[in-house]
Amino acid sequence: MEVLDIVRKTILQHHLFEGGGTVVLGVSGGPDSLCLLHTLRALQDELGLELHLAHLDHGIRGSDSRADAEYVEGLARAWDISATMEYGDVPAYAEEHRLAIEEAARRVRYLFLGRVAREVGAQCVAVGHNADDQVETIIMHWMRGSGLGGLRGMLPVQVLGAEDWWCGPVLRLVRPLLDVPRDAIEGYCHQHGLQPRFDRSNLDLTYHRNRIRHELIPFLESFNPRIRDVLRRSARVIAGDYDYLHHQALQAWERLAEESDGAIAFPLQPWSELPPSLQRQLLREAIRRLRSSLRDITWTHVEQARVGLSQIAAGGQITLPQGLFLFKGYDDLVIGERFVHPDIPLLEQGPLPLNVPGVTQLPESSWALHSRIVQREQLPEEPAGNRDPWQAYLDMERAGTDLTLRGRRPGDRFQPLGMAGRSKSLNAFMTDAKIPQQIRDHLPLVVSPRQIVWVSGHRIDERVKITSCTDHVIDMRFVRHG
């Protein structure tokens, strides 16, 4: 099949340019980008496209880079195509963000293309990745320990916008040459009299991709001359499997995940019944939503966390990269920052004077403590039987209204309701009550100048309970807003 026919098929099969419109083409001056420009120029009337050329001088190859820019600019004039030319200091970006040159160049290039697309009102950006680039990418992802998502390789349509380094609106990236081998592209350029620029850095074996291209793939071809076709076919199969699993994961997410206050929780029992593949997918999705990308999160991190959940006791935690923790409770597991739990009011700062009566907002939280004073006879007939752990009824005369919210302190003791006035250390109470270790320092305690009156969510003090002699009651309840 001719290159133009392959490109047309890819475009139609994957709906790359639905509805036509302006398309930004990333053109470096090499054979891939010239082939991309020439084929889309031949198809633009058929597809209803308006082409805009974009070229970035990466600031890496000195006079060669400047010569590439002059060549592309001249080509745009000769072919009467609007163009945006720009210089980007990739080495400086790499140093600032502590990145390898290859990764820095990729980011700077896409940030440039995205900005050009916004400026010219383009629906998408087309780049010249070819079938051999796909093979190299698959191998790179495999060597890095990627899961199914990475082993799909590059996709014909990719949406940039979730990465932590990305700025601006979502960018739709398309790859019309993804099914065209490199030798076919070079043959196409020769056939149509195109004279691409030669990038000497493609021969530099200090770059990881170049070593794969010039050393590893030829070595693999000594075992199977058709290894490129095998890898591309495998990637297509894996892409189909990934889409199915992703669909199943989305259904499980809708059924199980609860997002709140910078954390994501899953009920422990249904979670434990999921197949391992879905558990991995849900963990990765939770991390992505909390951190915008999976940068620095490898398959090993996810698998160690998944397996570790079955090995730690309730109240334990597992550390993940990017400041995230996986907490195991008695009924759920939570992914978030340290001490974050979606269903528990936690006190990050204190002590905090309480408004009694009134509302006291917990700092940096969606939770607030509402307090009101009522007559004893206004309460339900059996207030001691209240089932909401985040609500308490206190005898006002015994507790007083000079109350404070704080975290635990060394030596804290109180007299838990139901222990006939016997004193117990707060630490021992928390252990017996199976309060997760990671939240104990941040569980709000309501205290008077004399004593702890309520370990919120668990027990009031025996000395402030409502009795037949009680006249006024403090009704306290934690309420989550938003």
NUKOL-558363 format. One record per residue (C-alpha): residue in three letters; x, y, z. Coordinates in steps of 0.25 Angstrom, whole numbers, padded with zeros to 4 digits, always signed. Each point is the difference from the previous one (the first is absolute). Layout:
<pts>
alaXYZ ...
</pts>
This chain:
<pts>
met+0000+0000+0000 glu+0005+0014-0004 val+0004+0009+0012 leu-0011+0010-0004 asp-0010-0011+0001 ile+0005-0005+0013 val-0001+0014+0006 arg-0014+0002-0006 lys-0004-0013+0007 thr+0005+0004+0013 ile-0006+0013+0000 leu-0014-0006-0003 gln+0001-0012+0009 his+0003+0008+0012 his-0008+0013-0004 leu+0013+0009+0002 phe-0006+0012-0007 glu-0015-0001+0002 gly-0007+0013-0006 gly+0013+0005-0006 gly+0005+0014+0005 thr+0014+0005+0003 val+0010-0010+0003 val+0014+0004+0006 leu+0011-0009-0006 gly+0013-0002+0008 val+0011+0001-0011 ser+0015-0002+0004 gly+0005-0001-0014 gly+0003-0015+0001 pro-0006-0011-0009 asp-0012-0003+0009 ser-0005+0014+0001 leu+0002+0003-0014 cys-0007-0012-0004 leu-0011+0004+0010 leu-0001+0014-0006 his+0000-0005-0015 thr-0011-0011+0002 leu-0009+0009+0008 arg+0002+0011-0010 ala-0004-0010-0011 leu-0013-0004+0009 gln-0004+0013+0005 asp-0011+0003-0010 glu-0005-0014+0002 leu+0000+0002+0015 gly-0004+0014+0000 leu+0013+0004+0008 glu+0007+0014+0001 leu+0015-0003+0003 his+0009+0008+0010 leu+0014-0003+0001 ala+0007+0001+0013 his+0016-0002+0002 leu+0007+0001+0013 asp+0015+0002+0000 his+0004-0008+0013 gly+0013+0008+0002 ile+0008-0013+0001 arg+0008-0001-0013 gly+0004+0014-0002 ser+0002+0004-0015 asp-0006-0013-0005 ser-0013+0003+0008 arg+0000+0014-0006 ala+0002-0006-0014 asp-0012-0009+0002 ala-0009+0012+0004 glu+0004+0008-0012 tyr-0003-0013-0009 val-0014-0002+0006 glu-0003+0015-0001 gly+0004+0000-0015 leu-0008-0012-0002 ala-0012+0006+0006 arg+0001+0013-0009 ala+0002-0009-0012 trp-0012-0008+0002 asp-0008+0012+0005 ile-0003-0006+0014 ser-0002+0009+0012 ala+0011-0003+0011 thr+0005+0003+0014 met+0015-0001+0002 glu+0005+0001+0014 tyr+0013-0002+0009 gly-0001-0009+0012 asp+0012-0001+0010 val-0002-0015+0003 pro+0014-0001+0008 ala-0005+0011+0009 tyr-0014-0007+0002 ala+0007-0013+0003 glu+0009+0006+0011 glu-0011+0007+0006 his-0009-0012+0001 arg+0011-0010+0002 leu-0004-0008-0012 ala+0007-0008-0011 ile+0002+0008-0013 glu-0009-0010-0007 glu-0012+0002+0010 ala+0003+0015+0000 ala+0000+0001-0015 arg-0014-0007+0000 arg-0006+0009+0010 val+0005+0013-0006 arg-0005-0005-0014 tyr-0014-0003+0005 leu-0001+0012+0008 phe+0004+0008-0013 leu-0010-0008-0009 gly-0011+0002+0010 arg+0002+0015+0001 val+0000+0001-0015 ala-0013-0008-0001 arg-0007+0009+0009 glu+0005+0013-0007 val-0004-0005-0014 gly-0013-0007+0005 ala+0004-0014-0004 gln-0008-0012+0003 cys+0012-0009+0002 val+0015-0001-0002 ala+0006-0011-0010 val+0014-0005+0003 gly+0008-0010-0009 his+0002-0012+0009 asn+0001-0012-0009 ala-0001-0015+0002 asp+0015-0002+0004 asp-0001+0011+0010 gln-0012-0009+0005 val+0009-0012+0002 glu+0011+0008+0007 thr-0011+0006+0010 ile-0005-0014+0003 ile+0013-0005+0003 met+0004+0012+0009 his-0013-0002+0008 trp+0002-0015+0001 met+0014+0003+0005 arg-0005+0010+0010 gly-0010-0010+0006 ser-0013+0006-0006 gly-0013-0007+0002 leu-0010-0002-0012 gly-0002+0015-0001 gly+0014+0002-0004 leu+0001-0012-0009 arg-0010+0005-0009 gly+0011+0010-0005 met-0005+0013-0006 leu-0014+0002-0004 pro-0005+0005-0013 val-0008+0011+0009 gln+0006+0004+0013 val-0006+0011+0009 leu+0010+0009+0008 gly-0005+0007+0012 ala+0001-0009+0012 glu+0015+0000+0001 asp+0006+0008+0012 trp+0009+0008-0009 trp-0011+0004-0010 cys-0006+0014+0000 gly-0011+0005-0008 pro-0013-0006-0006 val+0000-0015-0004 leu+0008-0003-0013 arg-0005-0011-0010 leu+0013-0006-0006 val-0002-0008-0013 arg+0010-0010-0007 pro-0004-0002-0014 leu+0014-0007-0003 leu-0001-0010+0011 asp-0002-0012-0009 val+0011+0004-0010 pro+0014-0006+0001 arg+0012+0009+0000 asp+0005-0006-0013 ala-0013+0003-0007 ile+0001+0014+0005 glu+0014+0002-0006 gly-0005-0007-0013 tyr-0011+0010-0001 cys+0009+0012+0002 his+0009-0005-0011 gln-0012-0003-0009 his-0006+0014+0001 gly+0014+0008+0000 leu-0001+0004+0014 gln+0014+0003+0007 pro-0001-0002+0015 arg+0010+0006+0009 phe+0009-0010+0008 asp+0000+0000+0015 arg+0014-0005+0004 ser-0005-0002+0014 asn-0008-0012-0004 leu+0013-0007-0001 asp+0005+0004+0014 leu+0000-0013+0008 thr+0000+0008+0013 tyr-0015+0001-0002 his-0008-0012+0005 arg-0010+0000-0012 asn+0012+0000-0010 arg+0006-0012+0007 ile-0013-0008-0001 arg-0001+0005-0015 his+0014-0003-0004 glu+0004-0012+0009 leu-0011-0007+0007 ile-0010-0001-0011 pro+0010-0005-0010 phe+0005-0010+0010 leu-0015-0005+0002 glu-0001-0001-0015 ser+0011-0010+0000 phe-0010-0009+0008 asn-0013+0004-0008 pro+0002+0008-0012 arg-0015+0004+0001 ile+0001+0005+0015 arg-0005+0014-0004 asp-0013-0006-0006 val-0001-0009+0012 leu+0001+0011+0010 arg-0009+0009-0007 arg-0011-0011-0001 ser+0002-0003+0015 ala-0002+0015+0003 arg-0013+0000-0008 val-0005-0013+0008 ile+0004+0006+0013 ala-0007+0013-0003 gly-0013-0008-0002 asp+0002-0007+0013 tyr+0004+0013+0007 asp-0013+0006-0005 tyr-0008-0011+0005 leu+0006+0000+0014 his-0001+0015+0001 his-0015-0001-0003 gln-0001-0010+0011 ala+0008+0009+0009 leu-0009+0012-0002 gln-0012-0008+0003 ala+0007-0005+0013 trp+0004+0014+0003 glu-0014+0006-0001 arg-0005-0011+0009 leu+0011+0000+0011 ala+0008+0013+0000 glu-0003+0012+0009 glu+0007+0013-0003 ser+0001+0011+0011 asp+0009+0010+0006 gly+0012-0004-0008 ala-0001-0015+0003 ile-0006-0012-0007 ala-0006-0012+0008 phe-0005-0014-0004 pro-0008-0009+0009 leu+0009-0011+0005 gln-0008-0012-0002 pro-0005+0002-0015 trp+0015+0005-0003 ser+0005-0013+0005 glu-0009-0008-0009 leu+0005+0007-0013 pro+0010-0007-0009 pro+0014+0005+0001 ser+0000+0007-0013 leu-0012+0009+0004 gln+0006+0003+0013 arg+0013+0005-0007 gln-0008+0008-0010 leu-0008+0006+0012 leu+0012+0004+0007 arg+0007+0006-0012 glu-0013+0008-0003 ala-0001+0005+0014 ile+0015+0004+0000 arg-0002+0007-0013 arg-0012+0008+0005 leu+0007+0004+0012 arg+0013+0004-0007 ser-0004+0003-0014 ser+0010-0010-0006 leu+0007-0013+0003 arg+0014+0006-0001 asp+0009-0008+0010 ile-0011-0010+0002 thr+0005-0013-0005 trp-0007-0014-0001 thr+0009-0004+0011 his-0006+0011+0009 val-0014-0004-0003 glu+0002-0015+0002 gln+0007+0002+0013 ala-0011+0008+0005 arg-0011-0010-0005 val+0007-0012+0006 gly+0004+0008+0013 leu-0015+0003+0003 ser-0002-0015+0003 gln+0013-0001+0009 ile-0003+0013+0009 ala-0010+0001+0011 ala-0011+0010+0001 gly+0006+0013+0004 gly+0012-0002-0008 gln+0005+0008-0012 ile+0009-0002-0013 thr+0008+0012-0005 leu-0001+0003-0015 pro+0008+0010-0008 gln-0004+0015-0002 gly-0004+0001+0015 leu-0012-0010-0001 phe-0003-0010+0011 leu-0009-0012-0001 phe-0008-0002+0013 lys-0007-0013+0004 gly-0011+0002+0010 tyr-0010-0011+0005 asp-0010+0002-0010 asp+0007+0008-0011 leu+0013+0004-0007 val+0003+0014-0003 ile+0011+0006-0009 gly+0003+0014+0003 glu+0010+0009+0007 arg+0004-0003+0014 phe-0011+0001+0010 val-0011+0002-0011 his-0013-0008+0002 pro-0012+0004-0008 asp-0010-0004+0011 ile+0007+0004+0012 pro+0002+0015+0005 leu+0015+0001+0004 leu+0006+0012+0007 glu+0013+0005-0007 gln+0002+0012+0009 gly-0004+0002+0014 pro-0004+0003+0011 leu-0012+0007-0005 pro-0010+0007+0009 leu-0014-0005-0003 asn-0012+0009-0002 val-0011-0005+0010 pro-0010+0002-0005 gly+0004+0003-0015 val+0008-0006-0011 thr+0015-0003+0000 gln+0007-0003-0013 leu+0012-0010+0000 pro+0012+0007-0006 glu+0003-0005-0015 ser-0012-0009+0001 ser-0014-0001-0005 trp-0005-0004+0014 ala-0006+0009+0010 leu-0005-0003+0015 his-0014+0005+0002 ser-0004+0003+0014 arg-0013+0004+0006 ile-0006+0000+0015 val-0013-0006+0002 gln-0010-0004+0011 arg+0001-0014+0005 glu-0014-0002-0004 gln+0003+0004-0014 leu+0008-0012-0003 pro-0004-0014-0005 glu-0005-0009+0011 glu+0013-0008+0000 pro+0011+0010-0003 ala+0010-0010+0005 gly-0004-0009-0012 asn+0004+0009-0010 arg+0006-0008-0012 asp+0008+0012-0007 pro+0015-0002+0005 trp+0002+0015-0004 gln-0011+0005+0009 ala+0001+0001+0015 tyr-0010+0005+0011 leu+0007+0006+0012 asp-0005+0005+0014 met+0003+0015-0002 glu+0001+0003+0015 arg+0011-0011+0002 ala+0007+0002-0013 gly-0001+0015-0001 thr+0001+0009-0012 asp+0015+0003+0001 leu+0003-0011-0010 thr+0012-0002-0009 leu+0003-0009-0012 arg+0014-0006+0000 gly+0008-0013-0003 arg+0005-0010+0010 arg+0012+0003+0009 pro+0009-0009+0008 gly-0006-0005+0013 asp-0015+0003-0004 arg-0010-0008+0008 phe-0015+0000+0001 gln-0012-0008+0006 pro-0007-0006-0012 leu-0015-0001+0001 gly-0004-0014+0004 met+0012-0003+0009 ala-0006+0004+0013 gly+0009+0012+0002 arg+0013-0008-0002 ser+0011+0008-0006 lys+0008-0005-0013 ser+0011+0006-0008 leu-0004+0006-0013 asn+0011-0008-0007 ala-0006-0013+0005 phe-0014+0004-0003 met+0004+0003-0015 thr+0007-0014-0001 asp-0012-0007+0006 ala-0010+0008-0009 lys+0009-0004-0012 ile+0002+0014-0004 pro+0009+0000-0012 gln+0014+0004+0004 gln+0002+0011-0011 ile-0012+0008+0005 arg+0002-0001+0015 asp+0008+0013+0001 his-0010+0008-0008 leu-0013-0006+0006 pro-0008+0012+0006 leu-0001+0000+0015 val-0010+0009+0007 val+0006+0005+0013 ser-0004+0009+0012 pro+0010+0006+0009 arg-0001-0012+0009 gln-0001-0012-0009 ile-0003-0007-0014 val-0015+0001-0001 trp-0001-0007-0014 val+0009-0009-0008 ser-0007+0004-0013 gly-0006-0012-0008 his+0002-0009+0012 arg-0004+0003+0014 ile-0003+0011+0010 asp+0005+0001+0014 glu-0008-0006+0011 arg+0000+0013+0008 val-0008+0008-0011 lys-0011-0010-0003 ile-0014+0004+0000 thr-0008-0004+0013 ser-0013+0002+0006 cys+0006+0012+0007 thr+0004+0006-0014 asp-0007+0014-0003 his+0008+0005-0012 val+0007-0009-0011 ile+0011+0004-0010 asp-0004-0007-0013 met+0013-0001-0008 arg+0001-0006-0015 phe+0011+0000-0010 val-0006+0004-0014 arg+0007-0001-0013 his-0003+0011-0010 gly+0001-0001-0015 
</pts>
